[in-house]
Amino acid sequence: MQDSFVYKICGRQEWESAVAEGRYRGSALDLKDGFVHFSSGAQASETARLHFAGQENLVLICVDAGALGSALKWEASRGGDLFPHLYGDLSVEAVRWVKDLPLDSQGIPAVPPLE
């Protein structure tokens, strides 16, 4: 599987700290698991629903998958689907854009249409 872009949902403050440092080391869960969890464009809305419902001040980060090189691995996860995992820090230079993720009327982060 080879998507052009992969996506990360995280807190705005967490991302702002990463930008100041020049790299994103991952969330507490990422650090525990040993890799940064990403989603494909097709997976991002379900990731938001399952893992981020009710959380405010989130951002969606679009990352150039090609810029991550061999550190990006597609591995089986939820329901056997292949998910992108980054084994290493995310350089902020690989980020193409960052968008706020407001909550919809049901408290789910509203992921915009993606590739």
Residue pairs with C-beta under 8 A, 6 or more apart in sequence:
1 40
1 74
1 82
2 65
3 40
3 41
3 65
3 84
3 115
4 64
4 65
4 66
4 115
5 41
5 62
5 63
5 64
5 65
5 96
5 114
5 115
6 38
6 39
6 40
6 63
6 65
6 68
6 72
6 84
7 38
7 39
7 40
7 41
7 44
7 60
7 61
7 62
7 63
7 114
8 24
8 36
8 37
8 38
8 39
8 60
8 61
8 63
8 90
9 39
9 44
9 47
9 48
9 51
9 52
9 58
9 59
9 60
9 61
9 101
9 109
10 24
10 27
10 58
10 59
10 61
11 55
11 57
11 58
11 59
12 57
12 58
12 59
12 100
13 57
14 24
14 27
15 24
15 59
15 61
15 98
18 24
18 25
18 90
18 92
19 92
22 91
22 92
23 89
23 90
23 91
23 92
24 36
24 61
24 89
24 90
24 92
25 31
25 89
25 90
26 35
26 36
26 37
26 89
26 90
27 36
27 37
29 37
30 36
30 37
34 87
35 73
35 85
35 86
35 87
36 85
36 86
36 88
36 89
36 90
37 83
37 85
38 63
38 72
38 83
38 84
38 85
38 86
39 46
39 47
39 83
39 84
40 83
40 84
41 114
41 115
42 114
43 81
43 83
44 60
44 111
44 114
45 111
46 78
48 58
48 101
48 108
48 109
48 111
49 108
49 109
50 78
52 58
52 101
52 108
52 109
53 106
53 107
53 108
53 109
54 103
54 107
55 109
56 103
58 100
58 101
58 109
59 98
59 99
59 100
59 101
60 98
60 99
60 100
60 101
60 109
60 111
60 112
61 95
61 97
61 98
62 95
62 96
62 97
62 98
62 99
62 114
63 90
63 94
63 95
63 96
64 94
64 95
64 96
65 72
65 84
67 91
67 93
67 94
68 86
68 90
68 94
71 86
71 87
71 88
72 84
72 85
72 86
72 87
73 84
73 85
73 86
73 87
74 82
74 83
74 84
74 85
75 82
75 83
75 85
76 82
76 83
77 83
99 112
101 109
101 110
101 111
102 109
102 110
103 109
103 110
104 110
